[in-house]
Amino acid sequence: FLAALFFLFLSCEKIATPIGEIKSSPAKYENKTVLVYGEVVSGSKLPQSETGSFVIRDGTGEIKVMTDGSLPKIGGKKLVKGIVQSNFVIFGKHFGVVIKQQ
């Protein structure tokens, strides 16, 4: 059982895009589907809404994930599939890079 969990952990890290790579080259990932894997470090939901967000961190950086689902447990590891989006782009610079969870 432990060997299977260890294999799953290694598999997640291998298929995931490093968050630092997304943050350093956001134009390359804009509107593309990515997988990220890391530790959930914070989360919040809007009152009276299904919309929420959480921050996930890997060894290369952290990124906010927007979700309409339930929030994951803080401190837990999570594999996230979503679309990279920027809040706005000015003169080719991307600001507020987030992942919209699918």
N, C-alpha and C positions, 0 to 999 in steps of 0.2 A: 504493500500500500504506500509506504513512504517513498519507494522508488518511483512509483507512478506519479506521486505529487511532485517530486523533484523533476521528473521528465516534463511534466506539464509546465512548471515554473520556467525551465530552460526554453521550452517551446515558445511560450508567450514572449519572452525577451528576444528570441531570435526573429519572430515575425513582426514585432512591433517597430514602428518608426521612432527613433529617438526624439524626444520632445525638443531638445536643443537644436536638432536639425530643422524641425518645423519652425522654431522661433527665429533661427538665423537666416532662413530662406523662405519666408512666408509666401512669396509670389509663386514659388515652385509648387506649393501645396494648395494654394487658394482654390476653393471649390472642388477639391479632390478628397476622396475617401481614404482615411488612414486608420491604422490600428496603433494605439499607444497603450503601454502597460506600465503601471507604477503604483505607488502608495497614495491613497486618498488622504489629503492633508486638511481639507476643510470643505464645508458644504452649507448651502442655505436654500430655502424655498421662499418664494413670494407668498405673502398671506393671501388666502382665498384663491390660490392659483395652483395649477399642476406644474407650472414652470419653476425650475430650480437650477442650481449650478453647484459644481464641486470642482476643487482643484486637485489635479493629479500630478505627482512628482516622480520622475525617474532619476537616474544618476546624472542626467545631462541638463535638467531644467524642470520647470513646472508650467502647466497650462490650465486654463479654465475650460470646463466642459459644461455646456448648456444641455439640460435634459428636461423632458416632459414626464420622465419616469420617477420612481422612488430614488431617494438619495442613498448612495452606498455608505457603508460603515467607515467612519474616519479611522485611519490607521490600517485599514485592510488593503490588500492588493486587488487591482482591478484591471481587466483588459477592456478597453473602450474602442468601439468602432464608430467613426463619425466623419463629418465633412468639415474641413478647415475653412474658416471664414474670418475676415477682418471686419472690425466695426467701421473703419473708414481707411481710405488710401489717399495720401496727399503727395503729389509729385513722386509717385512710385514707392513711397514709404508706407508700409502697412502698420496700422495701429490697432490695438485691442484684438489681437489674434486669439481666437477661441475655436473649440471643436463643438459642433452641434451633433450630439449623440443621435445615432440612428437606431 
